[in-house]
Amino acid sequence: MTTALAAAGCQTPDLDARLLLAHALATDPGDLFTRGEEPVPAAAEAAAEAFLARRAAGEPVGRILGHRAFWSLDLLLSPDTLEPRPDTETVVEAALDMFPDVAVPLRILDLGTGTGAILAALLLERPRATGIGLDRSEGAARTARDNLARAGLTPRASVLVGDWGAALAGGFDLVVSNPPYITAGEMAGLSREVRLFDPALALVAGEDGLDAYRAIAAGLPRLLRPGGGAVLELGAGQEASVAALLRARGLAVCGPARRDLGGVPRALAARIA
Ligand SMILES: C[S@@+](CC[C@H](N)C(=O)[O-])C[C@H]1O[C@@H](n2cnc3c(N)ncnc32)[C@H](O)[C@@H]1O
């Protein structure tokens, strides 16, 4: 399996092969080391071959498994959701830093919630918080509801379908978002894993990649209660443009953006007076 995946251009063929074989055998990847001598049943072999063909055609492992780790969660994916990325954990960290008191009953809004990743992580870390996840995609909203339920968070969360915050009144302490930020022109240059398997609605935001930030920034003065804050994920090179959009709406940008593990400025925080 590993050789075929390497030949197909996969960056982590060993790991991918192990995860897919374990999925075919319905076992934990760690158990493969102790089961190395056991024969593989015919049905599992056929399943592994089918998974291998999908991975070799560019489908990410998480899509084949149907779930992916994020923060301390195991999140279900669907064709309507972006596969949550480790970079987005930077948004969670910045938001937790902004509201460090575990005992405060925050009201959180996650715009473009996708799988519900950011909202679920924040609700786990802030046990007195409540939150709304909102997405334009009905399919993503269904998956977010499933993920919040699996994490036991349904009593503190609801998921709505809408166009950013347009239909919401306000009163939120914290608004978080990882919006689409790819330009229409960049789409063709994305890896096939992203271009073919993440939904376009989750990726592309107009000619300059800033359309979603414009819409979100315009809504923040209404959505945030006085003293509230927002944390937005950034695409590479977008810090100055997004900071300018936030300042134009009367928000005070808090310091430089928090960097992700690759050193890229990734999570920009701002407060409203
Ligand atoms: C980059 S994905 C982020 C998903 C998730 N928050 C995460 O970090 O993994 C952007 C999300 O915004 C949603 N979206 C796009 N346009 C929207 C709009 N006009 N209103 C609300 N959500 C929108 C997409 O469906 C997608 O789920």
The ligand as a Tripos MOL2 file, in Angstrom:
@<TRIPOS>MOLECULE
LIG
   27    29     1     0     0
SMALL
NO_CHARGES

@<TRIPOS>ATOM
      1 C1        -13.2230   27.8660    5.6880 C.3       1 LIG1
      2 S1        -14.7540   27.0900    6.1110 S.3       1 LIG1
      3 C2        -14.6020   26.9890    7.8860 C.3       1 LIG1
      4 C3        -15.3730   25.8580    8.5160 C.3       1 LIG1
      5 C4        -15.0690   25.6560   10.0200 C.3       1 LIG1
      6 N1        -15.3800   26.8510   10.7830 N.3       1 LIG1
      7 C5        -13.6150   25.2730   10.2210 C.2       1 LIG1
      8 O1        -12.8340   26.1390   10.6630 O.co2     1 LIG1
      9 O2        -13.2410   24.1220    9.9350 O.co2     1 LIG1
     10 C6        -15.9030   28.4360    5.8710 C.3       1 LIG1
     11 C7        -17.3540   28.1100    6.1640 C.3       1 LIG1
     12 O3        -18.1380   29.2840    5.8700 O.3       1 LIG1
     13 C8        -19.3680   28.8670    5.2830 C.3       1 LIG1
     14 N2        -19.9160   30.0000    4.5280 N.ar      1 LIG1
     15 C9        -19.5760   30.4290    3.2880 C.ar      1 LIG1
     16 N3        -20.3130   31.5080    2.9480 N.ar      1 LIG1
     17 C10       -21.1330   31.7680    4.0000 C.ar      1 LIG1
     18 C11       -22.1300   32.7620    4.2680 C.ar      1 LIG1
     19 N4        -22.4310   33.6940    3.3510 N.pl3     1 LIG1
     20 N5        -22.7640   32.7430    5.4590 N.ar      1 LIG1
     21 C12       -22.4590   31.7790    6.3840 C.ar      1 LIG1
     22 N6        -21.5310   30.8130    6.1920 N.ar      1 LIG1
     23 C13       -20.8790   30.8030    5.0160 C.ar      1 LIG1
     24 C14       -18.9890   27.6610    4.4490 C.3       1 LIG1
     25 O4        -20.1030   26.8510    4.1600 O.3       1 LIG1
     26 C15       -17.9520   26.9850    5.3470 C.3       1 LIG1
     27 O5        -18.5540   26.0460    6.2060 O.3       1 LIG1
@<TRIPOS>BOND
     1     1     2 1
     2     2     3 1
     3     2    10 1
     4     3     4 1
     5     4     5 1
     6     5     6 1
     7     5     7 1
     8     7     8 2
     9     7     9 1
    10    10    11 1
    11    11    12 1
    12    11    26 1
    13    12    13 1
    14    13    14 1
    15    13    24 1
    16    14    15 ar
    17    14    23 ar
    18    15    16 ar
    19    16    17 ar
    20    17    18 ar
    21    17    23 ar
    22    18    19 1
    23    18    20 ar
    24    20    21 ar
    25    21    22 ar
    26    22    23 ar
    27    24    25 1
    28    24    26 1
    29    26    27 1
@<TRIPOS>SUBSTRUCTURE
     1 LIG1         1 GROUP 0 **** ****
